Amino acid sequence: MSFSVGQVARLAGITVRTLHHYDEIGLLTPGERTRSGYRRYTDDDLTRLQQILLYRELGFPLDEIAVILDEPAADELTHLRRQHELLTGKAARLHEVITAVERAITARTAGITLTPEERFEIFGDFRPEDHDAEAERRWGHTDAYTQSRRRVAAYTKADWLQLKAEAATITDDLAAAHKAGLPADETPAMDIAERHRGHITRWFYDCPHDLHRCLGDLYVDDPRFTAVFDAVTPGLAAYLRHAIHANARRHTP
């Protein structure tokens, strides 16, 4: 059985002109001709065309493909195994590129415009965008969420480093007060809680005392937040919650 140029072009998803070019350069010469001189492609020709297209997909130029396919010791199985190895490697590289692009899309969606190096310097292995979907689901309807997204989208590396340093200072001072046995409902601890509220208002969103109380509850109710604070010193999440509530009470008429 043989096939016309048009039939092969449709089967392979290429143009008739491409097949003519392959014939002209001796890369794929049809095995048969009609009495009128028209090209007819055999099953062996189609097998060779498949090899050509696979090597083209792998980026080989036509002259190199001709040399590869005309190797005396290389049969169809040899080519298929070689192509499988090359395609597998290409697929792995493409997967890495796709993953990197997806992360970049997510990061931009989260409003964090930093280079990968800057992101690692600031956040380490923590990836804020991994929590973006949950944050949007829980608070996406709120003004605070919208305000926070708008603000962080404009932050530079210097802004993030300053934000991080301020947060660390507040946490260190809170931990020191807790270790010193200072009551959470007395002035020193409440003043730290007020600094915490001011930090959020300055960097993320307006945080009135009623919203701050909700955050304090979240730090205890969500084990992920609790783990972060308690990793600094055991019981710190509950201590901060107590200080936040006490601070809110002293500022509520």
N, C-alpha and C positions, 0 to 999 in steps of 0.2 A: 504494500500500500504506500502511496506517496501523496504529497500535499502540494498545493500551489503556493506561490509567494503570498497571496492574499490570505489564504487559510493559515499559514504559519505565522504571519504577522498578527492575526487576530488571536491565535492560540497563545503566542508569547507576549502579547501586549506591547509590541514594538511596531515600527513603521516599515512599510515596504522598502522605503529608501534606505533604511538601516540594513536590511537584508541584502540589498543590491550592493551596498558599500562593503559588507563583509565578504561578498563574493568577489568584488573587484580587487580587494587586498589579499585574497587567498585565505582568509580566516575561516570562511564557511562556504565551501563550493557545493552547490546542490549535486546530489548523487545521480540525478536523472535529468534528462531533457526530453521534451516532446518533439515530435517531428517538425513542429513549427519553431522550435528553439526555446520554448518557454521552460523556465526552471521548475523542477519538481523535487521536493525534499523527501528523503526517506526517513525511516525510523532512526537510523544511525545519525543522520543529519540533525534530527531533532534532539538527540542525546547530546551531540556536540554543541548545539545551540544552547541547551540548558547549562552546560559547563561554561560557555562563554558568558552568559548572562550572570551566572553566579560569581564568576571572577570579576566581572564588571561591577557588581554590587559591592564587592570587597575592595574596589578601588584600583584594580590592576589595569594598566593601559593595554590597548589592543595588541601592540607588538609583543609585550611580555606574555599575554594570554596565548598567542600563537606559539611561542616557544614552549610554554608549559604543556599545552595540549599535544604538541608534536613530540614530546619526550618518548622515546621508544619503549622504555620500561614502565610507563605510567598508563594503567588501564582505568576504566571508569570508576571502579571501586577506590582506587588510589586517590583519584581526584575528589571523589565524594568525601572520603575521610579527611583529606586536607582541607576541603571547603568547610566541613563541619567544625574542625578545630578553629579555623579562622573566623567563621561566623559566630561561634560560641564566645571567642575572645571579644569580637566586636559587640556582641550583645551585652556582655558584662560591662564594657566601657560605656555603652549607651545607657545602660541602667544607672551607672554612676552619674552620668550627665543629667539624666532625667531626675534622679533624686536630688541633685544639687539645684536644678531649676525649680523643682517643687518646693524645696526649702526656701529658696529665694522668693518665690511667689507668696508663700505663707508668711515669711518675715515682712514683706512689703505690706501684705494685708494687715498684719499686726501693727504696722506703723513704725517698725524698727529699721531705720535706714543707716546701717553700719556695714563696713566691710567684714568679711569672715574673720579676719585677724582681730579687728576691733571687738567683734561680738565675743570671741573667745577670751580676749583680755578682760572684758567686763563681766561676762556671765559664766565663763568657764564652760563646763559641760552642760549647764542648765540652758534649755532652749525655751524662752518665753512663748514662742509661737505654738509650742506643743499644747499649751493650755488656752490658746485663743478661742478655739471652738466652744469649749466649756464656758469661758468667760462671756462670750457673746450670747450663749444660750441662757445663762443665768441672769446677766445684767445688761444685755444688749439693748433693752428697751429703756434704759435709764439715762438721764442727763449726765450722770457721773461717768458712765462708760463712754459716751460720745465725747465728753470733754477730755477724758484721759487719752483716748485715741488721737484726738486732734493735737494735744500737747506733745506726746512722745514722738509723733511723726516729725517734729521739727528739732528734736534733740540731737546734738552732735556727740562725738566721743567724749569731749570735755564735760558736757552736761551730764552724761551717764556716769562718768567717773566721780563727779561732784555729788551727784545724787546718791551713788553707792557709798561714798565716804560718809555723808551725813547720816544715812540710815545705819551704817555700822557704828557710828558714834552713839547714836540713840540706843541701839541695842546693847552696846557695851555698858553704857551708863545705867540702863535698866537692870542688866545682869548684876552689876556691882551693888545696886541698891537692894536687890533681892538677896544676894549673898550676905550683905551686911545686916540683914534682918529688918530693914526699914519697912514698916507697915505700908501696904499698897494704898490705903486710904488716907495717908498723911501727905503733907505738902511736897516733900522731895519726890516721891513716886508719882504723885499727881502732876507735878510740873514736867516730869519726863513724858507722861502720857500726853500732856498738852503739846509738847514738842513733837511728839509722834503725829498728832493730829495736824499740826502746822506743816510738817514735812509732806504729808499726803496732799494737803491743800496747795502747797507751793508747787509740787512737782506733777501731780496727777489730776485731781479734781477737788472742787469745793467740798470740804468734809465737815459739816456741822456736827454738833455733839451727839445728836440722835443717830446719825449715820455712823459716827465713830463707835458708838455703843454696839451697833450691829457688827462692825468689824471685830471688836473685842470678842463678841460671842463666836464669830466665825473662827477666830484663832484657837478656840477651845473645842468647838463642835466639829471642825474638819481636822481629822488626824494628820493630814499633810502639813497644814500650818502649824499644828501643835508640835510635830516632829522637828520642824525648822527651828522654832524658838527653844524647845527643850533640848535640842542638840547643843545650844550655847550653855545652858544650865538647866537642870531638871526643874520643872514647875514654872518655868518662865512664862509660858503662854497663859497659864491661869493667873499668874501675878500681873501680867500686862492687862488682861481682861478686867481684873479687879480695880487696877489703877485707872483704867479708862472709864469705867462706870462711876468711880468716885469722883473723877475729874468732871465728868458730865453733870453730876449732881451739884457740885459746887458752882457750876456756871449756869445752872438752870434756876431761874427766879422762883 
